[in-house]
Amino acid sequence: MSRKKRRLYFVLAGMTVLALAAALVLTSFQDSLVFFRSPTDLVDQPMPAGRNFRLGGLVEEGSLVKQGVQVSFRVTDLNETVPVTFEGLLPDLFREGQGVVTEGAFNEDGMFIASNVLAKHDENYMPPEVAEAIKKSGQWKPETDN
């Protein structure tokens, strides 16, 4: 075997190993990506059971039910609503009518099981994704400054 042929085989083998490594990295990134969805987005494009994503909107008034550490509530973008259950301690600023982003997945029964709940941090802030979803629903009513 000539030196040129041997060198060509080494280059081809190296490129094959590099392509396989890139494919593995991209596959692992895809599994760890978490997408944001509003309730209206979920009606238009349902997510499969078990696929993690972020659900954002407002905590619907009158929907909060606490049973020990088990909490259930509904997230709305003022157009559609999604029922959510969460087991654990809620953030101090979590309350009805306020912006929330939950991270989790649907179970086989269609219930959103949240693994993490994030609430707004002051009276003027709403997560940008939530504000955008509410604006898209046509229900945006920004508060006026005094």
C-alpha positions in Angstrom: 0.0 0.0 0.0 1.4 3.4 -1.0 1.9 6.3 1.4 -0.8 8.3 -0.4 -3.4 5.6 0.0 -2.6 5.1 3.6 -2.9 8.8 4.2 -6.2 8.9 2.4 -7.6 6.0 4.6 -6.4 7.9 7.8 -8.1 11.1 6.6 -11.4 9.2 5.8 -11.3 7.4 9.1 -10.8 10.7 11.0 -13.6 12.4 9.1 -15.9 9.4 9.9 -15.1 9.6 13.6 -15.6 13.4 13.6 -19.0 13.0 11.9 -20.1 10.4 14.4 -19.0 12.6 17.3 -20.9 15.6 15.9 -24.0 13.5 15.4 -23.8 12.3 19.1 -23.4 15.9 20.4 -26.3 17.1 18.3 -28.6 14.3 19.5 -27.7 15.0 23.1 -28.5 18.7 22.7 -31.9 17.8 21.1 -32.8 15.8 24.2 -31.9 18.6 26.6 -33.7 21.4 24.8 -36.7 22.8 26.5 -39.2 24.7 24.3 -41.6 27.4 25.5 -45.3 27.0 24.7 -48.5 29.0 25.6 -51.8 27.2 26.0 -53.0 28.4 22.6 -49.8 27.0 21.0 -50.6 23.6 22.6 -54.1 23.6 21.1 -52.6 24.4 17.6 -49.6 22.0 18.0 -50.0 19.4 20.8 -46.9 18.1 22.5 -46.5 14.3 22.9 -46.7 12.8 26.4 -43.3 12.7 28.2 -41.7 15.5 26.1 -40.4 18.3 28.4 -41.3 21.9 27.6 -42.1 25.2 29.3 -45.7 26.2 29.7 -46.3 29.9 30.4 -49.2 32.2 30.9 -51.2 33.6 33.8 -52.5 31.5 36.8 -56.2 31.5 36.2 -58.3 33.2 39.0 -60.1 30.7 41.2 -58.2 27.7 39.9 -55.6 27.2 42.7 -56.2 24.1 44.8 -53.7 23.0 47.5 -53.6 19.6 49.2 -50.5 19.5 51.3 -47.6 19.7 48.9 -49.8 18.7 45.9 -50.9 21.8 44.1 -53.2 22.1 41.0 -54.0 25.2 39.0 -54.8 26.3 35.5 -52.4 28.3 33.3 -54.1 30.6 30.7 -53.1 33.0 28.0 -56.6 34.5 28.2 -57.6 32.5 25.2 -57.0 28.8 26.2 -56.2 27.1 29.5 -54.1 24.1 30.5 -54.6 22.2 33.9 -51.3 21.8 35.8 -50.3 19.7 38.8 -47.2 20.3 40.8 -45.8 18.6 43.9 -43.5 20.7 46.0 -43.1 24.2 47.4 -44.3 27.0 45.3 -42.3 30.3 45.0 -43.3 33.0 47.5 -44.6 35.3 44.7 -46.8 32.6 43.1 -50.5 33.6 43.2 -53.6 33.7 41.0 -53.7 36.3 38.2 -49.9 36.5 38.0 -47.5 35.4 35.4 -46.0 32.0 35.7 -43.7 29.7 33.7 -43.8 26.0 34.5 -41.5 23.3 33.3 -42.6 19.7 32.8 -44.5 17.4 30.5 -47.9 16.0 29.8 -48.6 12.5 31.2 -50.6 9.9 29.2 -53.9 11.3 30.6 -53.2 14.7 29.1 -52.4 16.4 32.5 -49.4 18.7 32.6 -47.1 17.6 35.4 -44.8 20.4 36.4 -41.4 19.6 37.7 -40.5 23.3 38.2 -42.6 26.5 38.8 -41.2 30.0 38.2 -43.1 33.1 39.3 -42.6 36.7 38.5 -40.2 38.6 40.8 -42.0 41.9 41.3 -45.3 43.7 40.5 -44.1 45.1 37.2 -42.4 42.1 35.6 -43.9 39.4 33.5 -41.7 36.8 31.7 -41.1 37.9 28.1 -42.4 34.6 26.7 -45.7 35.0 28.7 -46.2 38.6 27.7 -45.6 37.7 24.0 -48.1 34.8 24.2 -50.8 37.1 25.8 -50.1 39.7 23.1 -50.5 37.1 20.4 -53.9 36.1 21.9 -55.1 39.7 21.5 -55.9 40.0 25.3 -52.9 42.2 26.2 -53.9 45.1 28.6 -50.6 46.8 29.7 -50.8 48.6 33.0 -50.4 52.4 32.7 -47.8 54.1 34.8 -48.8 56.8 37.3 
